[in-house]
Amino acid sequence: MSKKKSIHFEVSERKILLRIFDLVMVFFGVYLLSLYFDFEYIEFSTANSVALILLGVYFSVFATIFELYDLQKASELDSTFKNIVITTSTVVLFYLLTPVLSPYLPDERLQIVYLYLTLIISLFLWRFIYIHLIESPRFYKRVLLVGEISNIEGLVHALNTTDPNYKIIGFINSEVSTLESVKFKGLPEFKPEDFLRTIEAEKISEILVASSNTEAIMVEVYHDLILLLERGFKIRDYTQVYEELLKKVPIQFVGKDFYKYFPFSRSNENKLYIFFQRTFDVVFSIVGLTLGLFILPIVLIGNLIGNKGPLFYRQERVGKNSKPFNILKLRSMVVNAEQGEAKWAQKNDTRITKFGMFLRRSRMDEIPQFYNVLKGDMSVIGPRPERPFFVNELARIIPFYETRHIIKPGLTGWAQVSTRYGASVDDSLTKLQYDLYYIKHRSVFLDLNIFIKTLSTILYYRGQ
């Protein structure tokens, strides 16, 4: 079997590649302007190093907020161009508003337009090359699944919607097949006896083992896996890949060895991390409540016209260690929205008023919860607190559901920025997977990622 491997960039490698070359093109564009045009606003020189670094910092921050490093959107030319224009517009605006660090405004204001257009053109040219080269089939990771039919369908659906470069070519059923066995038609099936030939013929670069019971793997398949491993071929477990690509814990595949999947983050016991998190919570909640006081007159008028009822709304939620507390929100639904029993909030819920929809989409309805953060009932970042009625119902249906209560709930969280609003048991299962991923990998960098994604949600008006 040939040992020649195809070229493939992993998710992290592609994100780093995008970030590095985006900055290169930003500085290259500025360099060309100062080299070939009478451009004096930002001269590319060591004397302007602070101004150039500031430009790079602004770009890195706003490019992240406006989703230039979302690989799904980065693979689409129209989404990429839109995000480049929005990012560049914001960067140039902020650059103009910080003249202490950035250069003073040029006498010839047209030079600002030159900078703006240069950044857009240089970035778009690089991203055009990226989409037609790195995102082309020659750089796809070609994957062969080896596993049980019962696991394959859900796994294929999940992975196909995550990484556009992660291509599952086909599968080999690791169990002994009979006439009564269920067949999966969603992928080409290769025969176990053709395992090694399939890898060479299909130019497979990775094998994904999707079997919850290794004892059930056929002897022939198991022997070939050992042989490939000894040759240095890349073989990975499906739960590892699922968590790495989807950024959530695959609890639907977890069995009796559940303890393997929950080596929770050391940050949960790290006193320094907890101290800085609490400090951030207090400072940010004070800023949030102060901002809330400034916009209170607008909210009062909107509530008077569009909501017609009490401004605030209290509701019991489940907090850390399953301790209940009362959450405070701006009311977004009609008065007495729930008659008799608790109901799931649905997308386009008729109980939500027009002004209430604005409050939800802009996340302004969450502002009073800074009071809960200040009290210590909540944190800025963590799993969203759920109502006791739904917690009791979901805990009976979904395994490990109450595990999400080992840390404080939050205003925003990994589930909130990664998936849609939970309006069913299935949605709650998905949210739990993201919440457990956060608890498992909790860190300053993940918190920062959530914070930036939350800003994107607010700016793109995606709140629900």
MARMAR-594544 format. One record per residue (C-alpha): residue in one letter; x, z, y. Coordinates in steps of 0.02 Angstrom, whole numbers, plus 32768, in hexadecimal, padded with zeros to 4 digits. Layout:
! residues N
aXZY ...
***
This chain:
! residues 464
m800080008000 s80417FD180AC k80758061811C k805B7FFD81BB k7FE2805B822B s7F71801782B2 i7F8680548364 h7F0380CF839F f7EF581428434 e7EA481EB8412 v7E20822F8489 s7E9B82A384E1 e7F1D821784EC r7EA181A0853E k7E6C822385BD i7F22824785E9 l7F44818C85F3 l7EB28174866A r7EE7820586D9 i7F9D81D086E3 f7F7D81188707 d7EF181408782 l7F6E81A487EA v7FF3811E87D4 m7F7A809A8816 v7F46810988A9 f7FFB812088DF f8028806C88B6 g7F9A802F8926 v7FD8809D89B6 y808A805F8999 l80557FA889A2 l7FF47FCA8A42 s808A80198A98 l81007F948A53 y80A57EF28A7D f802E7F248B08 d803E7F798BAF f7FF480178B62 e802480BB8BB7 y7F9D81358B7D i7FF9816B8ADE e80AA81298ACF f80EF81338A1F s818681A38A40 t81CC824F8A17 a819E82888AC6 n80E7826F8A97 s80F682C689ED v8075834E8A19 a7FF782CC8A54 l8013826389B7 i800382F98943 l7F61832A899B l7F1E827A897F g7F49828988C6 v7EF9833588B7 y7E5982FC890E f7E4F8265889E s7E6B82C887FD v7DE58347882A f7D5F82CD8863 a7D83824F87D9 t7D5E82DB875D i7CBF830F87B8 f7C80825C87C2 e7CA0823C8708 l7D2D81BD8710 y7D7582128675 d7CD6820F860E l7D1081988585 q7C6281528564 k7C4D8123861C a7D0580ED862A s7CE3806885A5 e7C5A80178610 l7C8E7FAB86A4 d7BF37FC7870F s7BF7808686FB t7CB28086871D f7CA1802187BE k7C13809087FE n7C77812F87DB i7D1480E6882C v7CB480BE88CD i7C63816C88D3 t7D0981C388AD t7D6C815E892C s7CE7817889B3 t7CEC82358999 v7DAB823B8991 v7DC081D98A34 l7D3A82438A8A f7D8E82E88A58 y7E3782A08A85 l7DFA827A8B34 l7DB083298B46 t7E5483848B20 p7ECA83458BA8 v7F3683E18B9E l7F7C83AB8AF5 s7F5182F28AF8 p7F90827B8B7F y7F3A82788C28 l7EBC81EE8C42 p7F1081488C6E d7EF280F88D17 e7EB7805D8CBC r7E20809F8C5B l7E1B80008BF3 q7EAF80458B90 i7E3780C28B3E v7DD1802F8AFE y7E727FDF8ABB l7E9A80808A5B y7DE9808C8A18 l7DE37FD889D9 t7E947FE08993 l7E6B80798929 i7DCD802988E4 i7E217F8388BB s7EBE7FCE886C l7E5A804A8802 f7DDC7FC787CB l7E667F4D8797 w7EB77FD38729 r7E11800886DE f7DE57F5286BB i7E887F438658 y7E637FE785FF i7DB57FB085C7 h7DF07F068589 l7E8F7F458537 i7E8A7FFC8500 e7DCF7FF584DD s7DE07F558478 p7DCB7F5283B9 r7E887F48839F f7E947FFE83D8 y7E0080418374 k7E2080CC82F8 r7DDD80868254 v7D99811581EB l7D61811E8135 l7CE681A78105 v7CF681FB805C g7C6A82738035 e7BBA829D7FFD i7B29822D802D s7ACA82C58070 n7B5382E580F3 i7B7B82328125 e7AE181FC8187 g7AE1828D8204 l7B9C8283821A v7B9E81C78239 h7B1481D382BB a7B6E82608317 l7C1A820E831A n7BDB815F8347 t7B9081A183E9 t7C2C8202841F d7CCC819C8421 p7CBC80DF843A n7D6780C683E8 y7D43812D834C k7CFF80AB82D2 i7CBF80DF8227 i7CD9804381BE g7C84807E811E f7C7A8108809E i7CA281367FEB n7C2781A77F90 s7C8F82387F4D e7C09826E7ED1 v7BE0821D7E2C s7B59819C7E51 t7AC081827DE4 l7A29810E7DEA e79C3819D7E35 s7A4281C37EBE v7A0E81AC7F73 k7A6181157FC4 f7A9E810A8078 k7A88805E80C6 g7ACE80848172 l7B84805A8142 p7BDE7FEA80C5 e7BFF804B8024 f7CA380307FC8 k7CC080577F11 p7D2880F07EE6 e7D9980897E75 d7DC180197F0B f7DF480AC7F79 l7EAB807D7F96 r7E887FC17FA3 t7DFE7FE38024 i7E7680448093 e7EEF7FB28099 a7E6D7F2880A4 e7E097F7C812F k7EA47FBB818D i7E67806E8185 s7ECA80E981F1 e7E6F818B81C5 i7E0981D48136 l7D7D824D815F v7D4B82BE80CE a7C9382EE80E3 s7C77835C804C s7C3984108054 n7C6584297F9C t7D1383EF7F6C e7CEC84177EB5 a7C6D83897EB5 i7CED83037EE8 m7D0D82897E59 v7DB5829C7E02 e7DE981E87E2C v7DC181FF7EE5 y7E1782A97EEB h7EB3825F7E99 d7EBA81D17F19 l7EA6824E7FA8 i7F3A82B27F66 l7FA082127F54 l7F7981DD8007 l7FA2828A8049 e804C82847FF4 r806C81DC8049 g804A822980F3 f7FA081D7810D k7F2F822D818C i7EA2828B8133 r7E2F83008194 d7D9A836F8171 y7CF6833981C1 t7CD483E28212 q7D7C83D9826B v7D59832A82AF y7CA5835582DB e7CDB83EA8344 e7D6E838C8392 l7D0B82F383C8 l7C5F833C83EC k7C9E83E18435 k7C1F844783D3 v7C2084AF8333 p7BCB845582A0 i7B6284E98265 q7AEC84768206 f7B7C8455818D v7BB3850B817F g7B99856080D7 k7BCD8604808A d7C7C85F380D2 f7C3586028183 y7CC0867881B9 k7D3985E481BB y7CDB8595824C f7CD3862A82C0 p7D84866582EB f7D43868F8399 s7DB1867B8432 r7E2F87048457 s7DF186F9850B n7D59875F84D4 e7DCF87F584C0 n7E5187C48542 k7E48884A85CA l7E9E87DB864C y7E26874A862C i7D9087C08634 f7DD1880C86D7 f7DEA8762872B q7D42872586EB r7CE987BD8734 t7D4787A987D8 f7D1386F287DF d7C5F872387B6 v7C5787A28844 v7CA9873188C6 f7C4586978894 s7B9F86F6888E i7BBD873B893E v7BE1868A897C g7B478649891F l7AD286CE8966 t7B1786AF8A15 l7AF585F68A01 g7A47862289C2 l7A2286838A63 f7A5285EA8ACC i79DB85758A6E l795185F88A5B p78EB85B78AF1 i78E785078AA4 v78B5854F89FA l782C85BA8A49 i77E085228A9F g77EC84B98A01 n779E8545899A l7711855B8A17 i76E684A18A13 g7715846D8961 n7707850A88F5 k767E8571894B g76A1861B8903 p7728869F88EB l77D986668912 f783386C8888B y781386D387D1 r784E875B8759 q78598744869E e78A287AA860F r7939875D85BB v79B287928531 g7A6187BF856B k7B0687F6851F n7AF58854847A s7A3B8823847A k7A17889A850B p797F885E8571 f7984884B862E n791887FD86B5 i7954875886FA l792C872787AE k7905867287DB l78AF860B8861 r780585DD881A s77FA852687E9 m775785258785 v76A2854187B3 v766585F687B9 n76368636870B a768985A186B7 e767D85F6860E q75D1862E85D9 g75D08699853C e7679866D84EE a772886318516 k774185758519 w77DA85058517 a780184B185BD q77F783F585A0 k7845836185FA n77CD832A8684 d776A83CB8665 t76C483C186C3 r76D0847B86EB i77678459875D t7735843C8812 k778183AF8878 f77E8842888E0 g781184878840 m785883E787F7 f78C983D5888F l790384898879 r792B846A87C1 r798283C487D8 s79EF840A8863 r7A0984AE8802 m79CE850D889D d7953856F8832 e79E985C587E3 i7A2C860E8887 p79D186B88877 q7A2886D087CE f7AC886F4882D y7A77879F8845 n7A7587B28786 v7B2C877C8783 l7B5887FC8808 k7AFF888487A4 g7B6188558709 d7ACD881B86A0 m7B12876A86A1 s7BB0870886C2 v7BC386658722 i7BF5860D8680 g7BAE863285D4 p7B1C86068560 r7A7785FC85BD p7A0B8698859E e796F86788538 r78C986D58534 p78AE875B84AD f781A86FD8461 f7882865F8445 v791B86C2840C n78B487158383 e7869866E834D l790E860E8351 a7971869882FA r78FB86898264 i791585CC8258 i79C885AB8295 p7A5A8602823F f7AD5866082AF y7A61864F8346 e7A7C87008384 t7B3986E58380 r7B27869B842E h7B01874B846F i7BB0878F8450 i7BDE87608504 k7B80876785A8 p7B0586D985CA g7B2E8667865C l7AE6860486EC t7B34856986A2 g7B8A854985FD w7BD584CC8584 a7B2A84A5853A q7ADD848985E6 v7B5F8409861B s7B6983B58570 t7AB5839A8537 r7A04838A8574 y798784158598 g7955847584FA a789E845484D8 s78938466841A v78E584B88384 d7955841F836C d798D84268422 s79B084E1840E l7A1B84BC8375 t7A81844083DA k7A9384BB846A l7ACB854283F1 q7B5484CF83AE y7B9784B9845F d7B8685738486 l7BE985A283EA y7C6E85228418 y7C7E857884C1 i7C8A86258473 k7D0A85E483F6 h7D7885898475 r7D5585F08512 s7DE285E18591 v7E0785CA8649 f7E19850E8630 l7D7284FE85D6 d7D1F8566865F l7D6A84F286E2 n7D2C845B8681 i7C7B84A4867C f7C8284CB8736 i7CB584188761 k7C3183CE86ED t7BAF843E873F l7BDE83F687E8 s7BC68348879D t7B19837C875E i7AE883BA880B l7B3083258869 y7ADE82A987F1 y7A3A830B87FF r7A2A83248742 g79EA83D6873A q794C83F486D5 
***
